[in-house]
Amino acid sequence: MSGFANNMEAMGFDKSGWALVETSADGNVIYMGKPITADAKPDEPVWSIKRIVTNEKGGIKTIETRIVHRAKWIDKESYSYDKYF
């Protein structure tokens, strides 16, 4: 099951100005990356990365959004993310 409610919601994330968007195979984790400079490479520590995790338990869906700054896109799965306000 995808983490998005529908295709329009998925397109909104995809078109939101983030340079890179990656969704896990099950659709429950979405990573969105925005670099400081337009020519940044994925292995440079110049990325702001937003992680969105969706869970569904007992018919209730929760969405948790967290962020990390000055990070490498290639290491996105290993960071401890801060709450995103």
C-alpha distances in whole Angstrom, upper triangle without the diagonal:
4,7,9,10,11,12,16,14,13,16,18,17,18,21,22,25,23,25,22,18,16,12,11,10,6,7,8,11,13,17,20,23,26,30,33,35,33,34,33,31,28,31,33,32,32,29,27,23,21,18,15,13,10,10,10,13,15,13,14,12,14,14,17,19,21,24,26,29,32,29,28,25,25,25,22,21,24,25,25,24,26,25,24,26
4,5,8,8,10,13,11,9,13,14,13,14,18,18,21,20,21,19,15,13,9,9,9,6,4,6,9,10,14,16,20,23,26,30,31,30,31,29,28,25,28,30,30,29,25,24,20,18,15,12,11,9,10,11,14,17,15,15,12,13,12,15,16,19,21,24,26,29,26,26,22,23,23,20,19,22,23,24,22,24,23,22,24
4,7,9,10,12,10,9,12,13,11,13,16,17,20,18,20,17,14,12,9,9,10,8,5,5,7,8,12,14,18,21,24,28,29,28,30,28,27,24,27,28,28,27,23,21,18,15,12,9,8,6,8,9,13,16,14,13,9,10,9,11,12,15,18,21,24,26,24,24,21,22,22,18,17,21,21,21,19,20,19,18,20
4,5,7,9,6,6,9,10,9,11,14,15,18,17,19,17,14,13,10,12,13,11,8,8,10,10,13,14,18,21,24,27,29,28,30,28,28,25,28,29,29,28,24,22,19,16,14,11,10,8,11,12,15,18,15,14,11,11,10,13,13,17,19,22,24,27,25,25,22,24,24,20,20,23,23,23,21,22,20,19,20
4,7,8,6,8,11,11,12,14,16,16,20,20,22,21,17,17,14,15,16,14,11,11,13,13,17,18,21,24,27,30,32,31,33,32,31,29,32,33,32,31,27,25,22,19,17,13,13,10,12,12,15,17,13,13,10,12,11,15,16,19,22,25,27,30,29,29,26,27,27,24,23,27,26,26,24,24,22,20,21
4,6,5,7,9,10,11,13,15,16,19,19,22,20,17,17,14,16,16,15,12,13,15,15,18,18,22,24,27,30,32,30,32,31,31,29,32,33,33,31,28,26,23,20,19,16,16,14,16,15,19,20,17,16,14,16,15,18,18,22,24,27,29,31,30,30,26,28,28,25,25,28,28,29,26,27,25,23,24
4,5,5,6,9,10,10,12,14,17,18,19,18,15,15,13,16,16,15,12,14,16,14,17,17,20,22,26,29,30,28,30,29,29,27,30,32,32,30,27,25,22,20,19,16,17,16,18,18,22,23,20,20,17,18,17,20,19,22,24,27,28,31,29,29,25,26,28,24,25,28,28,29,27,28,26,24,25
4,5,5,6,9,10,10,12,16,16,19,18,15,16,15,18,19,18,15,16,17,15,18,17,20,21,25,28,28,27,29,29,29,27,31,32,31,30,26,24,22,20,19,17,18,17,19,20,23,25,22,21,18,19,17,20,19,22,23,26,28,30,29,29,25,27,29,25,26,29,29,29,27,27,25,23,23
4,5,5,7,9,10,11,14,15,17,17,14,15,13,16,17,16,13,14,14,12,15,14,18,19,23,26,27,25,28,27,28,26,29,30,29,27,24,21,19,16,16,13,15,13,16,17,21,22,19,18,15,15,13,16,15,18,20,23,25,27,26,26,23,25,26,23,23,26,26,26,23,24,22,19,20
4,5,5,6,9,10,13,13,15,14,10,11,10,13,14,14,10,12,12,10,12,12,15,17,21,24,25,23,25,25,25,23,26,27,27,25,22,20,17,15,14,12,14,13,16,17,21,23,21,19,16,16,14,16,15,18,19,22,23,26,24,24,20,22,23,20,20,24,24,25,22,23,22,19,21
4,5,5,6,8,11,12,14,13,11,12,12,16,17,17,13,15,15,13,14,13,16,17,20,23,24,22,24,24,24,23,26,27,27,25,22,20,18,16,16,15,17,17,20,21,25,27,24,23,20,20,17,19,18,20,20,23,24,26,25,24,21,23,25,21,22,26,26,27,24,25,24,21,22
4,5,5,6,10,11,13,13,11,13,13,17,19,19,15,16,16,13,14,12,15,16,19,22,23,21,24,23,24,23,26,26,26,24,20,19,17,15,15,14,16,16,20,21,25,27,24,22,19,18,16,17,16,18,18,21,22,25,24,24,21,23,24,21,22,26,25,25,22,23,21,18,19
4,6,5,8,8,11,10,8,10,10,14,16,16,13,13,12,9,10,8,11,13,16,19,20,19,21,21,21,20,23,23,23,21,17,15,13,11,12,10,13,14,18,20,23,26,23,22,18,17,14,15,13,15,15,18,19,21,20,20,17,20,21,17,19,22,21,22,19,20,18,16,17
4,6,8,8,9,8,6,9,10,14,16,17,13,15,14,10,11,9,11,12,16,19,19,17,19,19,19,18,21,22,22,20,17,16,14,13,13,13,16,16,20,22,26,28,26,24,21,20,17,18,16,17,17,19,20,22,20,20,16,19,20,17,19,22,22,23,21,22,21,18,20
4,6,7,9,10,9,12,14,18,20,20,17,18,17,14,13,11,12,12,16,18,18,16,19,19,20,19,23,23,23,21,18,17,16,15,16,16,19,19,23,25,29,31,29,27,23,22,19,20,18,19,18,20,21,22,22,21,18,21,23,20,22,25,24,26,23,23,23,19,20
4,6,9,10,10,13,15,18,21,21,18,18,17,13,13,9,11,10,14,16,17,16,19,18,20,19,22,22,22,19,16,14,13,12,14,14,17,18,22,24,28,31,28,26,22,21,18,18,15,16,16,18,18,20,20,20,17,21,22,19,21,24,23,23,20,21,20,16,17
4,6,9,10,14,16,20,22,23,20,21,18,15,13,9,9,8,11,13,13,12,15,15,17,17,20,19,19,16,14,12,13,12,15,16,19,21,25,27,31,34,31,29,26,24,20,20,17,17,16,17,16,18,18,18,16,19,21,18,21,24,22,23,20,21,20,17,18
4,6,7,11,13,17,20,21,18,18,16,12,10,6,6,5,9,11,12,11,14,13,14,13,17,16,16,14,10,9,9,9,12,13,17,19,23,26,29,32,30,28,24,22,19,18,15,15,13,14,14,15,15,15,12,15,17,14,17,20,19,20,17,18,18,15,17
4,7,10,14,17,20,22,19,20,17,13,11,8,6,5,7,10,10,9,10,10,11,11,14,14,15,12,10,10,10,12,14,16,19,21,25,28,32,35,33,31,27,25,22,21,18,17,15,15,15,15,14,13,11,14,16,14,17,20,19,21,19,20,21,18,20
4,7,10,13,16,18,16,17,14,10,8,6,5,7,9,13,13,11,13,11,11,9,13,14,15,13,10,11,9,10,12,14,17,19,22,25,29,32,31,29,25,23,20,19,16,16,14,15,15,15,13,12,9,11,13,11,14,17,17,19,17,19,20,18,21
4,7,10,13,15,12,13,11,7,6,4,6,9,12,16,17,15,16,15,14,12,16,17,17,16,12,12,10,9,10,11,13,16,19,22,26,29,27,25,22,20,17,16,14,15,14,15,16,17,15,14,10,12,14,11,13,17,17,19,17,19,19,17,20
4,7,10,12,10,11,8,6,5,7,9,12,15,18,19,18,19,17,16,13,16,18,18,17,14,14,11,11,10,11,12,14,17,20,24,27,26,24,20,19,16,16,14,15,15,16,17,18,16,14,10,11,13,10,11,15,16,18,16,19,19,18,21
4,7,8,6,7,6,4,6,9,12,15,18,22,23,22,22,21,19,16,19,21,21,21,17,16,13,12,10,9,10,11,14,17,20,23,22,21,17,17,14,15,14,15,16,17,19,21,18,17,13,14,15,12,12,16,16,18,17,19,19,18,21
4,5,5,6,5,6,8,12,14,18,21,24,26,25,25,23,21,18,20,22,22,22,19,18,15,14,11,11,10,11,13,16,19,22,21,20,17,17,15,15,15,16,17,18,21,22,19,18,15,14,15,12,11,14,16,18,17,20,20,20,23
4,5,8,8,10,12,15,18,21,24,28,29,27,28,26,24,20,22,25,25,26,23,22,19,17,15,14,13,13,14,16,19,22,21,21,18,18,17,18,18,20,21,22,25,26,23,21,18,17,18,16,14,17,19,21,21,24,24,23,26
4,6,8,10,13,16,19,23,26,29,31,30,30,28,26,23,25,28,27,28,24,23,20,18,15,13,11,10,11,13,15,18,17,18,15,15,15,16,17,19,21,23,25,27,24,23,20,20,20,17,15,18,20,21,20,23,23,23,25
4,6,7,11,13,17,20,23,27,28,27,28,26,25,22,24,26,26,26,22,21,17,15,12,10,9,8,10,12,16,18,17,17,13,14,12,14,14,17,18,21,23,25,23,22,19,19,19,16,15,18,19,20,19,21,21,20,22
4,7,10,13,17,20,23,27,29,28,29,27,26,22,24,26,25,25,22,20,16,14,10,8,6,5,7,9,13,16,15,14,11,11,9,10,12,14,16,19,22,24,22,21,19,19,18,15,13,17,17,18,16,18,18,17,20
4,7,10,13,17,20,23,25,25,26,23,22,19,21,22,21,22,18,16,13,10,7,6,5,7,9,12,16,19,18,17,13,12,10,10,10,11,13,15,18,20,18,18,15,15,15,11,10,13,14,15,13,16,15,15,18
4,7,10,13,17,20,22,21,22,20,20,16,19,20,19,19,15,14,10,8,6,5,7,9,12,15,19,22,21,19,15,14,11,10,9,11,12,14,16,18,16,16,13,14,14,11,11,14,14,15,13,15,15,14,17
4,7,10,13,17,18,18,19,17,16,13,15,16,16,15,12,10,7,6,5,7,9,12,15,19,22,25,24,22,18,17,13,12,10,10,9,11,13,15,12,12,9,11,11,8,9,12,12,13,11,14,14,13,16
4,7,10,14,15,15,16,15,15,12,15,15,15,13,10,8,6,5,7,8,12,14,18,21,25,28,26,24,20,18,15,14,11,11,9,11,12,14,12,12,9,12,13,9,12,15,14,15,13,14,15,13,15
4,7,10,12,12,13,11,11,9,12,12,11,10,6,6,4,6,9,12,15,18,21,25,28,31,30,28,24,22,18,16,13,12,10,10,10,11,9,9,7,10,11,9,12,14,13,15,13,15,16,14,17
4,7,9,9,11,9,11,10,13,12,11,8,6,5,6,9,12,14,18,21,24,28,31,34,33,30,27,24,20,19,15,14,11,11,9,10,10,11,9,13,14,12,16,17,16,17,15,16,17,15,17
4,5,7,8,6,9,9,11,9,9,6,4,6,9,12,15,18,21,24,28,31,34,38,36,34,30,28,24,22,18,16,13,12,9,9,9,9,9,12,14,13,17,18,16,18,17,18,19,17,19
4,7,9,7,11,12,13,10,9,6,6,8,11,14,18,20,24,27,31,34,37,40,39,36,33,30,26,24,20,18,15,13,10,9,10,11,12,15,17,16,20,20,18,20,18,19,20,18,20
4,6,6,9,12,13,11,11,8,9,11,14,17,20,23,26,29,33,36,40,43,41,39,35,33,29,27,23,22,18,16,13,12,13,13,13,16,18,18,22,23,21,23,22,22,24,22,23
4,6,9,11,14,12,13,10,11,13,15,17,20,23,26,29,33,36,39,43,41,39,35,33,29,28,24,23,19,18,16,15,15,14,14,16,19,18,22,24,22,25,23,24,25,23,25
4,7,10,12,10,13,10,11,14,16,19,22,25,28,31,34,38,41,44,43,41,37,35,31,29,26,24,21,20,17,15,15,14,13,15,18,18,22,23,23,25,24,26,27,25,27
4,7,8,7,9,7,8,12,13,17,19,22,25,29,32,35,39,42,41,39,35,33,29,27,24,22,18,16,14,12,11,10,10,12,15,15,19,20,19,22,21,23,25,23,25
4,6,6,9,9,9,13,14,17,19,22,25,28,31,34,38,41,40,38,35,32,29,27,24,22,19,17,15,13,11,9,8,9,12,13,17,18,18,21,21,23,25,24,27
4,6,8,9,8,11,11,15,16,19,21,25,28,31,34,38,37,35,31,29,26,24,21,19,16,14,13,12,9,6,5,6,9,10,13,14,15,18,18,20,23,22,25
4,7,9,9,13,13,16,18,21,23,27,29,33,36,39,39,37,33,31,28,26,23,20,18,15,14,11,9,5,6,6,8,10,13,13,14,17,18,21,23,23,26
4,6,8,11,12,16,18,22,24,28,31,34,37,41,40,38,34,32,28,26,23,20,17,14,12,9,7,5,8,9,10,12,15,15,15,18,18,20,23,22,25
4,6,9,11,14,16,20,23,26,29,33,35,39,39,36,33,30,26,24,21,18,14,11,8,5,4,4,8,10,10,11,14,13,12,15,15,17,20,19,22
4,7,10,13,16,20,23,26,29,33,36,39,38,36,32,29,26,23,20,17,13,11,8,5,6,7,8,11,12,12,16,16,14,16,15,17,19,18,21
4,6,10,12,16,19,22,26,29,32,36,35,32,29,26,22,20,16,14,10,8,6,5,5,6,6,10,10,10,13,14,12,14,13,14,16,15,18
4,7,10,13,17,20,23,27,30,33,32,29,26,23,19,17,13,11,7,6,4,6,6,9,8,12,12,10,13,14,12,13,11,11,13,12,14
4,7,10,13,16,20,23,26,30,29,26,23,20,16,14,11,8,6,5,6,9,7,9,7,11,10,7,10,12,10,11,9,10,12,11,14
4,7,10,13,17,20,23,26,25,23,19,16,13,10,7,6,4,7,9,12,11,12,10,13,13,9,11,13,11,11,8,9,10,8,11
4,7,10,13,17,20,23,22,20,16,14,10,8,6,5,6,8,12,14,12,13,11,13,12,9,9,11,10,10,8,10,10,9,13
4,7,10,14,17,20,19,16,13,10,7,6,4,7,9,12,15,18,16,17,15,17,16,12,12,14,13,13,10,12,11,10,12
4,7,10,13,17,16,14,10,8,6,5,7,9,11,14,18,21,19,19,17,18,17,13,12,15,14,13,12,13,12,12,15
4,7,10,13,12,10,7,6,4,6,9,12,15,18,21,24,22,23,21,22,20,17,15,18,18,17,15,16,15,14,17
4,7,10,10,8,6,5,7,9,12,14,18,21,24,27,25,26,23,24,23,19,17,20,20,18,17,18,17,17,19
4,7,6,5,4,6,9,12,15,18,21,24,28,31,29,29,27,28,26,23,21,23,23,22,21,22,20,20,22
4,5,5,7,8,12,14,17,20,24,27,30,33,31,32,30,30,29,26,23,25,25,24,23,23,21,22,24
4,5,8,11,14,17,21,23,27,30,34,37,35,36,34,34,33,29,27,29,29,27,26,27,24,25,26
4,6,10,13,16,20,23,26,30,33,36,35,35,33,34,32,29,27,29,29,28,26,27,24,24,25
4,7,10,13,17,20,23,27,30,34,32,33,31,32,31,27,25,27,27,25,23,23,21,21,22
4,7,10,13,17,20,24,27,30,29,30,27,28,27,24,22,24,24,23,21,21,18,18,19
4,7,10,13,17,20,24,27,26,27,25,26,25,21,20,22,21,19,17,17,14,15,16
4,7,10,14,17,20,24,22,24,22,23,22,18,17,20,18,17,14,14,12,12,13
4,7,10,14,17,21,19,21,19,21,20,16,15,17,15,13,11,11,8,9,11
4,7,11,14,17,16,18,17,19,18,14,14,16,14,12,9,9,7,6,8
4,7,11,14,13,16,15,17,15,12,12,13,11,9,5,5,4,5,8
4,7,10,10,13,12,15,13,10,12,12,9,9,5,5,6,6,9
4,7,7,10,10,13,11,9,11,11,8,8,5,6,9,9,12
4,5,9,10,13,12,11,14,13,10,11,9,9,12,11,14
4,7,10,12,11,11,14,14,11,13,12,13,15,15,18
4,6,9,8,8,11,10,8,11,10,12,15,15,19
4,5,5,7,10,10,9,13,13,15,18,18,21
4,5,5,9,10,10,13,13,16,18,18,21
4,6,8,9,11,14,15,18,21,20,24
4,6,6,7,11,12,15,18,19,22
4,6,6,9,9,13,15,16,19
4,6,9,10,14,16,17,20
4,7,9,13,16,17,21
4,6,9,13,14,18
4,7,10,12,16
4,7,9,12
4,6,9
4,6
4
